[in-house]
Amino acid sequence: MRNLQIAQITIAILLMAAILLQSRGVGLSGVFGGGGNIFRTKRGIEKKLFVATIILAVLFFSISLAVILLYKG
């Protein structure tokens, strides 16, 4: 149980770092109709960071669910 909590904290920190490292992109200018019309694909490290963020989010959700189920039972 304690190992799952440590893993959850570690993944949470990595997930926050991965989210903060991603480029901001257009930001709020797309809300007001300016500059948001350019289509761009993710390449290289940007794509790897994007995939890592998704994987970390799924892992975090799975471990959180496991902690809840184990704590409940």
N, C-alpha and C positions, 0 to 999 in steps of 0.2 A: 504494500500500500504506500509506504513512504517513498519507494523507488518511482512509483507512478507520479507522485506529487512533485518530486524533483525533476522528472522528465517533463512534466507539464510546465513548470516554471521555466526550464531551459528552453523549451519550444516556444513559450510565450515571448521570451526575450529575443530569440532568433526571428520570430514572426514580426515583432515590432521593428527590428533592425531592417528586415527585408522590405517592409512597407515603406519605411522612411528613406531607404536607399533608392527607391524607384523614382524616375524622373517625374516632375510635376506635370509636364505637358502643357496644355492650354490653360488650365485653371478656370477662373471665372469668366474669361473673355468669351467662352462658348455660350454662356448664359445670355449675354447681350448681343449675340450674333456676329461676333468678330473673330476671325482667325481660326475657327474650328472646322474649316472645310477641307483640310489637308489629310489625306489618307496615308498612314505610315505604318509599316510593319516592324515588328520587334526583331532585332537581330543581335547576334553575339551575346554579350554579357547581359544585356537588357532582357533578352528572351529567357536566359537561364535563371535570372533573378525572378522573373514573372512566374516561371514554372515552379521554382523553389518556394515562392510565396503560396502558391496553391497547395503544394504538397505539405508545407508546414501547417497551413490552415486545416487541412483534412486530418493530419496527425493530432493537432491540438484538440479538434472536436472529438476525435475518437478516444483520446486519452481522457478527456473531460467526461465523456459518457461512461467510460470504464470506471473512473473514480466514483462517479455517482452510483453506478450499479453495485460496485463492491462495498461502498459505504452503507448503502441501503440494506444490503443483505447480511 
